[in-house]
Amino acid sequence: MRNVVVGTEAAAVAGLRDGHVVMVGGFGGAGLPRSIIKAVAELGVRDLTVISNNAGAGGDDLSLWFRQRMVRKIICSYPRSAKDFTLQYRAGTVELELLPQGTLVERIRAGGAGLGGFLSPVGVGTVFERGKEKITVGGRDFLLELPLRADFALVKGRTADTLGNVTYNKAARNHCAVMATAADIVTVEVDRIVEAGGLDPESIVTPCIFVDRVFARAVA
């Protein structure tokens, strides 16, 4: 049986390169892989496309990447509280694709499930329909929403076993579980690691088939 545990933050993000598409899990501060976010910042990569719920709030979150001008484009639902993003967006140096939260998650789910997209009534008749194909079904208009996938998914779990099976802590599960299905390399930051067989199978949310690396952050 494989052991996917890595011992350092650097190993957790090894192979992440300029121009990659990176999904970052969490909802606000809940479920945010802060140690791995910092490790990516230390890589100094550039021109990233980031898929996340938000663009950071000024602390040790995605704001680190914006302060270092690592991001070319962000696809998210809630960029408003992010000062570092806002300044660059207004200057025209960062591109924003704004999506309703449900659409964002469903596009990621479609990417993880191997689907070609889905039809959504959300945004019909608004600015959200610009550049999208409109399809009429049963006399009702829908927008074709295309799937989202990434080179890397960086997510936060509560506990993992050495094989890469992962559990989450309540709302910290938001976005993380679905992102773990939709990337070529999935790295999970957890609070603790147990031996294979140490997790109740009924509590496992992300099975090990989706996980490439597990890193246990230092807990104060």
C-alpha positions in Angstrom: 0.0 0.0 0.0 1.3 3.5 -0.8 2.2 6.1 1.8 1.4 9.6 0.5 2.7 11.5 3.6 5.3 14.2 2.9 7.4 15.7 5.6 7.7 19.3 4.5 5.7 22.2 3.0 8.1 22.3 0.1 7.5 18.7 -0.7 3.7 19.3 -0.5 3.9 21.8 -3.4 6.7 20.4 -5.4 6.1 20.6 -9.1 3.9 23.7 -9.0 5.1 25.9 -11.8 4.5 29.3 -13.4 1.2 29.4 -15.3 -0.5 26.6 -13.4 -4.1 26.5 -12.5 -4.5 26.1 -8.7 -7.6 25.4 -6.7 -7.5 26.5 -3.0 -10.2 25.1 -0.7 -12.0 26.7 2.2 -14.7 29.2 3.0 -13.3 32.4 4.3 -10.8 31.3 7.0 -12.5 27.9 7.6 -10.8 25.0 5.8 -8.0 27.2 4.5 -4.6 25.4 3.9 -2.5 28.2 5.4 0.8 26.4 5.6 0.6 25.2 2.0 -0.4 28.7 0.8 2.7 30.1 2.5 4.8 27.4 0.9 3.5 28.4 -2.6 4.3 32.0 -1.8 7.9 31.0 -1.0 8.2 29.3 -4.4 7.8 32.7 -6.1 5.9 31.3 -9.0 4.0 33.7 -11.4 1.0 33.9 -13.7 -1.2 31.6 -11.6 -4.9 31.1 -12.3 -6.5 30.6 -8.9 -9.9 29.0 -8.3 -11.2 29.8 -4.8 -14.2 31.0 -2.9 -12.5 34.3 -2.2 -9.4 36.3 -2.8 -8.1 36.6 0.7 -8.7 39.1 3.5 -5.3 40.6 4.1 -3.7 38.0 6.4 -1.8 34.7 5.9 -4.2 33.7 3.1 -4.4 34.3 -0.6 -3.4 37.9 0.0 0.1 36.6 0.3 0.0 35.6 -3.4 -1.4 38.9 -4.5 1.1 40.9 -2.5 3.9 39.0 -4.4 2.0 39.5 -7.7 1.9 35.8 -8.4 -1.7 35.7 -9.7 -2.7 36.5 -13.3 -6.4 35.5 -12.9 -8.8 34.5 -10.2 -12.1 32.6 -10.5 -14.1 33.2 -7.3 -17.3 34.2 -5.7 -16.3 36.8 -3.1 -13.3 39.0 -3.8 -14.7 42.1 -2.1 -12.8 42.0 1.3 -9.4 41.4 -0.4 -7.5 44.7 -0.5 -4.5 43.3 -2.2 -6.6 41.8 -5.0 -8.7 45.0 -5.3 -5.8 47.3 -5.9 -4.4 45.0 -8.7 -7.8 44.5 -10.2 -8.4 48.2 -10.4 -5.0 48.7 -12.0 -5.8 46.0 -14.6 -3.0 43.6 -13.6 -5.3 40.8 -12.4 -8.2 39.3 -14.3 -11.4 38.3 -12.4 -14.0 35.8 -13.4 -16.9 36.3 -10.9 -19.2 33.3 -10.3 -22.1 32.7 -8.0 -21.0 30.2 -5.3 -23.3 27.4 -6.4 -22.1 27.8 -10.0 -18.5 27.8 -8.9 -18.9 24.5 -6.9 -21.0 22.9 -9.6 -18.4 23.7 -12.3 -15.7 22.1 -10.1 -17.9 19.1 -9.5 -18.4 18.7 -13.3 -14.7 18.9 -13.8 -14.1 16.2 -11.2 -16.9 14.0 -12.6 -15.6 14.2 -16.2 -18.7 16.0 -17.4 -18.7 18.4 -20.3 -20.6 21.0 -18.3 -24.2 21.7 -17.2 -27.1 24.0 -18.0 -28.0 26.6 -15.4 -30.7 29.2 -15.3 -28.6 31.4 -12.9 -27.5 34.6 -14.6 -29.8 34.5 -17.6 -30.6 38.1 -18.6 -27.7 39.5 -16.5 -24.1 40.4 -17.1 -23.2 36.8 -16.2 -24.4 35.5 -19.5 -21.8 37.5 -21.5 -19.6 35.2 -23.5 -21.6 32.1 -22.6 -23.7 29.9 -24.9 -27.5 30.2 -24.2 -29.6 27.1 -24.7 -33.3 26.8 -24.6 -34.9 23.7 -23.1 -38.6 23.4 -22.7 -39.1 27.0 -23.5 -36.7 28.1 -20.8 -33.3 29.7 -21.3 -30.2 28.2 -19.7 -26.5 29.1 -19.8 -23.9 26.4 -20.6 -21.5 26.4 -17.7 -18.2 24.6 -18.5 -16.3 22.4 -16.1 -13.3 23.6 -14.1 -10.2 21.6 -13.4 -6.8 22.4 -12.1 -3.1 21.4 -12.1 -3.1 21.5 -8.3 -5.7 21.4 -5.6 -4.6 22.6 -2.2 -7.1 21.7 0.5 -7.4 21.5 4.3 -8.6 18.4 6.1 -8.8 17.5 9.8 -7.4 14.0 9.8 -5.8 11.8 7.2 -4.4 8.3 7.2 -1.1 7.4 5.6 -2.9 6.2 2.5 -4.6 9.6 1.9 -8.1 9.1 3.2 -9.3 12.4 4.6 -11.9 13.7 7.1 -13.0 17.3 7.5 -14.1 19.5 10.4 -17.7 20.7 9.9 -17.8 23.9 7.7 -14.1 23.6 7.0 -15.2 21.0 4.4 -16.6 23.7 2.2 -15.1 23.6 -1.3 -12.3 21.2 -0.2 -14.0 17.9 -0.9 -15.2 18.8 -4.4 -11.8 20.4 -5.3 -10.1 17.2 -4.3 -11.8 15.4 -7.2 -10.9 18.0 -9.9 -7.1 18.4 -10.0 -4.1 16.5 -11.4 -2.2 16.8 -8.1 -4.2 17.0 -4.8 -2.3 18.1 -1.7 -4.1 18.0 1.7 -2.9 19.8 4.8 -4.2 18.2 7.9 -4.0 18.6 11.7 -3.0 15.0 12.3 -2.1 11.8 10.5 -3.0 8.3 11.6 -2.0 4.9 10.4 -3.9 3.1 7.6 -7.1 1.7 9.2 -7.1 4.3 11.9 -10.2 6.2 10.5 -13.8 5.1 10.7 -14.7 4.3 7.1 -18.0 6.0 7.6 -16.3 9.3 8.4 -14.1 9.4 5.3 -15.2 12.2 2.9 -12.3 12.2 0.4 -11.1 8.7 -0.4 -7.4 8.1 -1.0 -7.9 7.5 -4.7 -8.1 11.3 -5.1 -5.1 12.3 -2.9 -1.5 12.5 -3.9 0.1 14.1 -0.9 -0.7 14.6 2.8 1.1 17.1 5.0 0.6 17.5 8.7 0.9 21.2 9.7 2.6 22.1 13.0 -0.1 22.6 15.6 0.7 25.1 18.4 
